[in-house]
Amino acid sequence: MAAQTYLSELFSLEGRVALVTGGSSGIGRAIAEALARAGASVVVLARGEAALDFTVTELTAAGCRAARVTADLSVRASVRTAAEEAAQIFGEPDILVNSAGINLRPPMSELSDDVWDTTMAVNLDAPFLLGRRFGPAMAARGYGRIIHITSQQAHRAFVHSGAYGVSKGALESLARSQAEAWSPHGVTANTLVPGFVPTPLNAHLSANPTQVAALAARTLTGRNGLPQDFASAAVFLASPASAYVTGQSLFVDGGFSVH
Ligand SMILES: NC(=O)c1ccc[n+]([C@@H]2O[C@H](COP(=O)([O-])OP(=O)(O)OC[C@H]3O[C@@H](n4cnc5c(N)ncnc54)[C@H](OP(=O)(O)O)[C@@H]3O)[C@@H](O)[C@H]2O)c1
C-alpha cells in the first residue's frame, strides 16, 4: 500500500484533463489510453469519426473518461474551433499531446508547395496553435505538460525526410521555445522520439518485410517499436514526476539512434 501511494504521488493523472491529437490511431491511441488509465480525462482529436468513436468506446468500456473532437488540423480555423470544443468537454487541458502527423514522402526534387504546406500545417502549425491556446492558461494555473511526437528525422535524414524531417526538427525547437516561455510557471514541454513503429502512417514501408527487418536490425533491442512502448514515457512526461524535465527529447526507439 505504501508503494501504491508513492507511485500515485509520482505518476497519477487523477483530476487532470488531456487532449491527444491523433489519439485515434497508432502512437497517439496508445498514449491516450495510457493517460486515461493513469486517471486523466482524455479528449482524442482526429479527422476520422469511426476510429475516434471506436477509441472512445473502448476507453469508456475500460472504465476511463474519454471523449472525442473531430477536426482537420491542416486548416487553421478548424484547429481553433477544435481547441474550444475540446476545452468545453472536461475543462481546459492540463496535458497536451501532439501526436497527429503526416508523412507524405515525395522525393526532394518533386516536393510540391502543397505537400510542404500541408506537412507544416499538420505537423508544426497545429502544435504551435494548440500550444499558444493552452500553454498560457496552463502557466496561469501553475501546471501543464506539453508532449510532442517528433521523429528520428528531426535528427538525421533518411527515407525521404523532405518536408517531414524539417517539420519534426522545428517541432523539437518549438518544444524548447515553449519550455523557455512557460517552465518557470510549472509547464514542461518535451518531445518523444520514436524509432520505426509499424502504423497506418508508414503502411507502405511496413508492407516490405525486408525493410522492416532491416529497420529492426538497426535497433539495439532487435525489434521495431510498438505503440504501447510509448505508454510509460507519456505517463511520466504528463505526470508530476517529470516536473524538472523540460525542453528535452526522449528517444523511445530501442536504441535505434545510438549506433
Ligand atoms: N510510426 C512511426 O514509425 C513514427 C516514427 C516517427 C514519428 N512518428 C510520429 O508519431 C506520430 C503518430 O504517428 P503514428 O505512426 O501513430 O501514425 P498513425 O497511426 O497514422 O496516426 C496518425 C493520427 O493522426 C491523425 N491525423 C492525421 N492527419 C490529421 C489531420 N489533418 N487532422 C487531424 N488529425 C490528423 C490520424 O487520424 P485521421 O487520419 O483520422 O485524421 C491519426 O489519428 C506522428 O506525429 C508521426 O510523425 C511515427
The ligand as an SDF file (V2000), in Angstrom:
LIG
                    3D

 48 52  0  0  0  0  0  0  0  0999 V2000
    5.1030    5.2260  -36.7340 N   0  0  0  0  0  0  0  0  0  0  0  0
    6.3650    5.6070  -36.7650 C   0  0  0  0  0  0  0  0  0  0  0  0
    7.2670    4.8390  -37.1100 O   0  0  0  0  0  0  0  0  0  0  0  0
    6.7120    7.0140  -36.3930 C   0  0  0  0  0  0  0  0  0  0  0  0
    8.0720    7.3370  -36.3580 C   0  0  0  0  0  0  0  0  0  0  0  0
    8.4300    8.6130  -36.0120 C   0  0  0  0  0  0  0  0  0  0  0  0
    7.4780    9.5350  -35.6870 C   0  0  0  0  0  0  0  0  0  0  0  0
    6.1710    9.2120  -35.7330 N   0  0  0  0  0  0  0  0  0  0  0  0
    5.2010   10.2520  -35.3790 C   0  0  0  0  0  0  0  0  0  0  0  0
    4.3110    9.7520  -34.4310 O   0  0  0  0  0  0  0  0  0  0  0  0
    3.0620   10.4160  -34.5690 C   0  0  0  0  0  0  0  0  0  0  0  0
    1.9540    9.3960  -34.6420 C   0  0  0  0  0  0  0  0  0  0  0  0
    2.1670    8.5930  -35.7910 O   0  0  0  0  0  0  0  0  0  0  0  0
    1.5430    7.1470  -35.9430 P   0  0  0  0  0  0  0  0  0  0  0  0
    2.6050    6.3080  -36.5060 O   0  0  0  0  0  0  0  0  0  0  0  0
    0.8640    6.7740  -34.7070 O   0  0  0  0  0  0  0  0  0  0  0  0
    0.5180    7.4360  -37.1330 O   0  0  0  0  0  0  0  0  0  0  0  0
   -0.9970    6.9900  -37.4050 P   0  0  0  0  0  0  0  0  0  0  0  0
   -1.2880    5.6770  -36.7770 O   0  0  0  0  0  0  0  0  0  0  0  0
   -1.1580    7.1660  -38.8680 O   0  0  0  0  0  0  0  0  0  0  0  0
   -1.8410    8.1070  -36.6230 O   0  0  0  0  0  0  0  0  0  0  0  0
   -1.8800    9.4280  -37.0750 C   0  0  0  0  0  0  0  0  0  0  0  0
   -3.0050   10.1260  -36.3630 C   0  0  0  0  0  0  0  0  0  0  0  0
   -3.0280   11.4970  -36.7730 O   0  0  0  0  0  0  0  0  0  0  0  0
   -4.3580   11.8200  -37.2300 C   0  0  0  0  0  0  0  0  0  0  0  0
   -4.2610   12.8400  -38.2650 N   0  0  0  0  0  0  0  0  0  0  0  0
   -3.5490   12.7820  -39.4230 C   0  0  0  0  0  0  0  0  0  0  0  0
   -3.7710   13.8910  -40.1470 N   0  0  0  0  0  0  0  0  0  0  0  0
   -4.6210   14.6650  -39.4340 C   0  0  0  0  0  0  0  0  0  0  0  0
   -5.2410   15.9140  -39.6670 C   0  0  0  0  0  0  0  0  0  0  0  0
   -5.0390   16.6050  -40.7970 N   0  0  0  0  0  0  0  0  0  0  0  0
   -6.0720   16.4090  -38.7190 N   0  0  0  0  0  0  0  0  0  0  0  0
   -6.3300   15.7150  -37.5940 C   0  0  0  0  0  0  0  0  0  0  0  0
   -5.7640   14.5250  -37.3120 N   0  0  0  0  0  0  0  0  0  0  0  0
   -4.9360   14.0050  -38.2420 C   0  0  0  0  0  0  0  0  0  0  0  0
   -4.8930   10.4860  -37.7470 C   0  0  0  0  0  0  0  0  0  0  0  0
   -6.3150   10.4160  -37.7880 O   0  0  0  0  0  0  0  0  0  0  0  0
   -7.1530   10.7830  -39.1200 P   0  0  0  0  0  0  0  0  0  0  0  0
   -6.3800   10.2580  -40.2940 O   0  0  0  0  0  0  0  0  0  0  0  0
   -8.4800   10.1350  -38.9020 O   0  0  0  0  0  0  0  0  0  0  0  0
   -7.2530   12.2750  -39.1200 O   0  0  0  0  0  0  0  0  0  0  0  0
   -4.3610    9.5390  -36.6760 C   0  0  0  0  0  0  0  0  0  0  0  0
   -5.1760    9.5890  -35.5200 O   0  0  0  0  0  0  0  0  0  0  0  0
    3.1640   11.2800  -35.8290 C   0  0  0  0  0  0  0  0  0  0  0  0
    3.4010   12.6170  -35.4580 O   0  0  0  0  0  0  0  0  0  0  0  0
    4.3690   10.7080  -36.5310 C   0  0  0  0  0  0  0  0  0  0  0  0
    5.0120   11.6580  -37.3320 O   0  0  0  0  0  0  0  0  0  0  0  0
    5.7620    7.9620  -36.0640 C   0  0  0  0  0  0  0  0  0  0  0  0
  1  2  1  0
  2  3  2  0
  2  4  1  0
  4  5  1  0
  4 48  2  0
  5  6  2  0
  6  7  1  0
  7  8  2  0
  8  9  1  0
  8 48  1  0
  9 10  1  0
  9 46  1  0
 10 11  1  0
 11 12  1  0
 11 44  1  0
 12 13  1  0
 13 14  1  0
 14 15  2  0
 14 16  1  0
 14 17  1  0
 17 18  1  0
 18 19  2  0
 18 20  1  0
 18 21  1  0
 21 22  1  0
 22 23  1  0
 23 24  1  0
 23 42  1  0
 24 25  1  0
 25 26  1  0
 25 36  1  0
 26 27  1  0
 26 35  1  0
 27 28  2  0
 28 29  1  0
 29 30  1  0
 29 35  2  0
 30 31  1  0
 30 32  2  0
 32 33  1  0
 33 34  2  0
 34 35  1  0
 36 37  1  0
 36 42  1  0
 37 38  1  0
 38 39  2  0
 38 40  1  0
 38 41  1  0
 42 43  1  0
 44 45  1  0
 44 46  1  0
 46 47  1  0
M  CHG  2   8   1  16  -1
M  END
$$$$
